[in-house]
């Protein structure tokens, strides 16, 4: 396979992928961004490519055209690629990096004979450095020729290519949200609660990060049930009720999240989900609980 790549939308993901591929011997041709200054900055980070603030005809010189733009911008960008490339897109490979969108968002380039795929690295990007791709899952789907190219890219970077059916893309992406952005929200909520309890932010963050890493380490080594810890895992429902009361007094807006995650824990971790849920629903509720009204106003 010809190892040449044009990057359209050189943000956090596009820059990191381009830099990593360049370090593995790939030729980076076109690098586009929202402004010429941003494109030049991306080229400096990648250490290769020609910067553009628009999609130039030179994109067709690359074998693979990678769209790393926001999800809502993929159809519009694909349409512009089709307009600029036209018939020269025939047998080219066009892919995007969205986790939630499938290759159907690239239909405009398919109309000109290009092969389309989505290739999503299940990885976080900070925009400052290239994350390690070794062992990371790359969710891939699309046209067979484009899927083969995406799998080759993943393997080049040391990743694990995994075929995702197009109808499952959104669920696949939602799973990642549970383990990244939503997990971070829970961590930060805990830090803020500890701050209200009197701990300096740095100490609160250090304490909870240590605890979370320990739980995740146990989860990896022992499995979900044996790693499950806390009052709910022990059936200490009185402690859970006290938690709810304390959270409602400190951060009322956190209460619904605590209750929702407790119910989720019952569903995915408890040996007797129905029994745990029944006990949770019977707990005395703080007046600010979202479940008070649903029970006819009784506490």
N, C-alpha and C positions, 0 to 999 in steps of 0.2 A: 504494500500500500504506500502511495506517495505521502510522505510525512510533511505536508504543508498545511497551514492553518491560518484562517482569517478570523479575528475576534471582533465581533460587533457588540459593543457594550462592555467596555473594559472596566467594570466595577470590581468589587471584592472577589467574586468568583472567577470572572473572566481573566483578571490579572494573574491570580494564583495559578489557574490551570495553564495559561499561556507560559508563565515563567517556568513552571515545572516541566512542561513539554519541551520548551526551548532547551532546558538543561539536559533533556534526554535526546537531543539531536534533532528536534523538529524545527522546521523553518516557519517562523511567524511572519506573515506578510502584512496584511492590513490590520490596524488597531484603531477602532473607533470609540469615541466617547461623546458626551453631550456638548463639549466645547473643545476647541483646539488645545487649550491649556491642559485640560484633563487628559486628552489623548496623549499629549507629549509626556505628561507625568506617568501615564500608564506604560508607555514605551520605555521610559527610564527604569521603571520597576521591572518590566519583563526582560529588559536588556536586548530587545529585538523588535522589529516591526516598523512600519511607517504610520505616523499618526494622522488621523482624519477626524473632523467634526461632522462628517456626513458619510454616507455609504458610497464609496467610489466604484467605478467600473473594475478596478484592479482586484476586487474580491474574487472574480472568476479565475484568477491565476492560482488560487489555492484549491487543493483537492477537497478540503473540508472547510465549511463556513459555520462557525459556532456563534449562536446568538445567546449572549449572557445579559439579557435585559429583563426588567420587571415583567411579571406575568402578563399584565394588562397591555404591555407594549409588544408582545410577541407577534400577534397577528399583523399589526401595522408594520413592524420591522420586516416580517416575512414578505409582506406585499411590496415593500420598497426593494427588498433583495430581488424579488421576481421582476420588478420594473427595470431595475438597473442591469441585472444579469441576463434576463430574457432567455433566448435559446441556448446561450452559452452555459446555462446551468444544467444542461442535460448530462446525466450520470454523475453530477457533483453530489456531495453529501452535505446536507444542511441539518444541523441539530441544535436544540436549545437545552439549557441547563435547569429548567424549572422542575421542581419536584411535584407540583400539583397539576400542571398541564401535560397533555399527551402530545404526540407528534401531529395530531390533527390540526393544531394551531399553525402548522407550517404548510397547509394546503396550497397556498399561492405558488410555492416553489415546486411542489409536486406537479402542478399543471404544466411546468416547463421541463419535466423529465428528471428533476432532482429526486434523490432519495432522502427521506426525512426520518429523524429519530429524536427522542428525548433522552438525555443522559444527565442524571442528577447524582452528584456526589453527596452521600449522606454524611456531611461534615460541616462544621462551623467555620466561618471565615471572618477574620478580624480586619482585613484590609491592610495590615501592616507587615505581614509575613506570609510565607507559603506554608500551609499546614501539612503535616505528614499524611500522605494518602495511603501508605502501606496498610493493608488489611481493611481499609474502609470500603463499605458497600457503595457501588454505583448502580442506581436503579435505571434500567434501560428498557425502552420499547420503541417500536417503529417498523420501518421497512427493513427487510432482511439485510440488504447491503449496508444500510446505515447502522443497523444494530451491530453488524460485524465490526465496522469501523469504531463504534463506541466501545465495544468490548476490548478492542485492541488498545484504545487509549487508556481504558481503566487498567488493563494488565501492564501497560508500559509504566504507569505510575505506581504499580504495586497494589492496586485496588482489586476488589472482588466484584466483577460484573454480575448482576442479578437481573434476570428478565422479569419485568413487571407488566402484567396485562393492563392495557390502557384503561379499562373500567375500574381498575384498582389503584390508579395513580393517586387520587385524592386521599384515599384511606392510607396509602403508603406514606404520603407526606404528613398526614395528621399524626401518624405514629411517631414520626420524627419530632413533631411539635411537642408531643407529650414528654419526650426525653430530652428536649433542649430548652426552648423558650418557656414552656409551662413549668418545667423543673426549675428554671432560673427564677421564675416568679415566686414559687414556693420558698426557695432559698432566701430570696430577698425579703419576703414577708416575715420569715423567721428572724432574720437579722434585725428588722425594724422592731419586732416585738421585744427582742433582747435589749435593744437600745432604750425602749420605753421602760424596761425593767432595770435600767441603770448601767448597762455595759457600754463602753466606748465602741464605736462602730468597728474598728479594726479587730478588737478582741471578739466581738460578736461574730464577725465574719469568719475569723480563724476557727472559733469554736464549732460553728455549724458546718463549715467546710470539712473539718476533720471528721465530724460525725457522719456527714453524708458520704464521704469517701469510704469510711468503714462499712457503712450499710451496703454501698454498691459493691465493695470488695466481697462481702459475704454473699451478696446476691449472685455474683459471678461464680463463686466457688461452691456455694451450698444450695443455691436455688431460691426461689421466691418465698416459700413458706418458712424455711429455716432462717432466712435473713430478716423476716418480718419482725419488727420490734415495736415497742410502745404499748400504751395502755389498752388500745383496741385489740392488739394481738393477744393480750393476756385476759381479755374479758373484763378489764377494770372500767366498767361503764360509768362509775361514779367519778373517776378521774377525767373521763371524756367530758362529762357534764361540767365539771369544774373548769376544764380547758375552755369550753364554750363560753362560760360565764366570764372568765378572765379576758378572753379575746374580745368579747362583745364590749367590755368596759374600756379596753385599750384601743382597739381598732374595730369598731362595729362592722366596717366594710369587709373585714377579713373573715367574719363569722360564717357567711354563706360558703366561702371557699373551703373552710375547715370542715364544715358539715358535708359538703359535696365530696371532698376527697376521702372522708371517713366512709361514706357510702360506697365510693369506688373501691376502697380497700376491702370492704366486705365482699364485693362482687369478685374481685380478682385474686384475693389472698386467703380469705376465710374458708375453712373446711365446711362450715355451715352458713353460707351467705344469707339465707332467709332468716335464720335465727338471729344473726348479728344485726341485720337490718331491722328486724322487729324490735330488738332491744334499743337500737339507736332511735327509732321513731318514738319509743316510750319514754325517752329521757325528758326530765323537766326542762323547759325552754326558757331562755332569756327573752324578755319582752321584745327585743330587736330581732329575734330569730325570724327568718323568712317562713318558718314552718308553723309559727303560732297561729296565724290566720287560717292556714290550710286545715288546722285541727279544730276549727270553730272557735278560735280565740282562747282555748284552754292552754294552760302552761304545762 
